[in-house]
Amino acid sequence: MPRAVDRTARLTAVGDAVVTIATETGFTAVTIRSVAERIGASTSAVTHYVGSRDEMLRIAVRREVQVRRSQAEAAMAGRHGAVALRALVEWAVLTADEATHRFWLALIVGAPNEPILRAELDAFNDWWDTHIRNMVEQTGITEVQHAADLLNVVVDGLVIGAFDDGTPWPRARRLQVLDATWRAIGIAE
Amino acid sequence: MPRAVDRTARLTAVGDAVVTIATETGFTAVTIRSVAERIGASTSAVTHYVGSRDEMLRIAVRREVQVRRSQAEAAMAGRHGAVALRALVEWAVLTADEATHRFWLALIVGAPNEPILRAELDAFNDWWDTHIRNMVEQTGITEVQHAADLLNVVVDGLVIGAFDDGTPWPRARRLQVLDATWRAIGIAE
């Protein structure tokens, strides 16, 4: 009978493989078989720990999203209003690396066809939107939804822009776009 | 010996199947086999017209991109400066339908792993960037690159935003983001 530590280690390996395959090739390439091959195990060894492909996706994506959410919370910790808002947005578009952005893009692209991905992405977006709206309100801006929309479009655009161009934009180029956005929504710097 | 019209009809069917599969599932799902199945032909019937998967991708993507480029050129036709710029951007984020945006996203996501896709996307982006820069210059704005960067980030963000949220944003909500962007780059309305 496997010990608890084995189960945790195995689920971690499965989750890492799901994230790696999704990042490299997209979620359509994530199957029980491809994950088993990646971790050098049999498909039955994988299904011993996750009952189905859907359960495997949910466990892996939820864990990965939770890691990103914890990073975002750390970036905002002890901050408020405009300063916290800038910290969250800079975490999203400056700190996160290319692999993280590729995983996020795979999640967005996969969500229309995979309800499990849609649900995990929606849960993260609810958390994100609540924080963005609260911080925008704290800055004293009255058109909260307009400001949040522009911020969200710019964050998505900076994340995807790196792949559209083929090479990630340097930090200064991203910062210039953020500065223009900050001026556009009327937050004093 | 097949007549020219047969060849054209077959290449059109192959191209349509490539675009449909890429739009639905991504370019990793586009194979000679999946295209043959989609059009109800044998794999050898497909390879009779396209020598390889790469050639099939190039023909299909180039044709699809050319259709979009013609639409964009029609939107700008007879216009100049700020008016032409707005027409091009509105074509990209308001006129194009969800399937078109999904295809574009599939192209961007597939480009890092598929040099054929990267080359076709780069060719389109060169065309796009040249037009954006020329029209921004015609408006009299001096910081051309800064304005072009913000515009491109907003266009990418509006395209991806529909999938991030799960439902496309209504036209008025997209227009509001464009209006804020226009004010940010200092183009008189």
Interface residues (C-beta under 8 A of the other chain):
Chain A: E24 T25 G26 T28 A29 R102 L105 A106 I108 V109 A111 P112 N113 R118 L121 D122 N125 H146 D149 L150 N152 V153 V154 V155 D156 G157 L158 V159 I160 G161 F163 D164 D165 G166 R173 Q176 V177 A180 T181 R183 A184 I185
Chain B: E24 T25 G26 T28 A29 R102 L105 A106 I108 V109 A111 P112 N113 R118 L121 D122 N125 H146 D149 L150 N152 V153 V154 V155 D156 G157 L158 V159 I160 G161 F163 D164 D165 G166 R173 Q176 V177 A180 T181 R183 A184 I185
